[in-house]
Every structure is written in structure tokens, then in C-alpha cells.
Amino acid sequence: MQQWLKRYQVEGIKGLWDAPKSGNPGKATEVCKQQLLSGVRQRPRALGLEFSLWTLERLPDYLAEQTGIRLRGKAYVSS
């Protein structure tokens, strides 16, 4: 997720979309993508969470709770 967050910081939303790849399609749905963008744009406490900063461990946990999809490794988003 670190690479993905860095790409977002440098390129904005456009940095989140990858070129099409072969293999299994990504697990992230459009709802998951929107939850990610909504989450990273807010402080965790504003969402009612007990911590103040996102970490690479907390963000996937939050997304899994919100969407039911657990993202791991580089299997984040396929466009």
C-alpha cells in the first residue's frame, strides 16, 4: 500500500489507476475505491476511530470493515 499512497500523494487520483494487466482482475470494486479516497481524505478520528493517523496497517483494516474486501500486497485497484 505504501507505493499506492505515494503515487496518490505525487499524482493525485490519476496516480491510483494502473494500466491494464493480465491475470486475475483486482478485488477492489468502485465502492472500495471511493471508500479509500474518502478515508484518506479524512483524519481517522473524524470517522469515529480511536487513532489520529492512518498507517499502512490501519488503512486496509478500515477498508475491509467498510467494504468487506481485504486488500493485500499489490492487489489494490484495477482500472
N, C-alpha and C positions, 0 to 999 in steps of 0.2 A: 504494500500500500504506500510505502514511502515514495516510490517513484511516481506513483499516480498523484499523490498530494503535491509533490514538487512540480510536476507538469501543470497542475491546476494553478499553482502559485505563479508560475512563469508565463503560461499561455492562456490562462482563464479557462472558460468552459470548452473552448475548441481543443485544448490540450488533453481533454479526457477521452476524446474519440480516437480509436485506433483504426488503422487501415484494416480491411477485411483479412481474415486469416483462415487457413484451413483447419480442419479438426472440429471438435465438438463446439457448438455455439456457447457463448457465455451464459452464465446463470442469471446475470443481472437483468431485471426487467426495466421497463421505462419507469415504473413506480419506484424501484430501487434506486435508479439514477436520480430521480427527483428527491428522494429521501436523503441521499448522500449530499446533494447540493444544498438542500435546506438545512441539514445538520451541520455541515462545515461552515455555513454562513452565520451560525449562532453559537453562543457560548453554551456549554453543557448545562449550566445552572438555569439558563433561560428556558431550557427544555424540561426542567424539573429533576435534573440529575444531581447527584451528590458530589460531583467534582467540577473543577473550574476549567480544565484544559483537556482538549482531545489528545489522545495518544494513539499510536498505531495499534494498540491492543483494544482500546475502548471503542474506537470508531466502528470496527467490524462487529463488535458485540451490540452496539446500538442499532446498526443496520439490520442485524439478524433479528433483534427484538421487534423492530418496526415492520420488516418485510417478510420475515420467515426464511430469508435466504442468507446463508453464511458464505461470505466471500473469503477466499484464501489465496495466498501466493499471488500470481499474476493474472488470475482468472477474474478480473474485475468487471470490465464492461466491454461488450462487443457492440459495435455500431450497426 
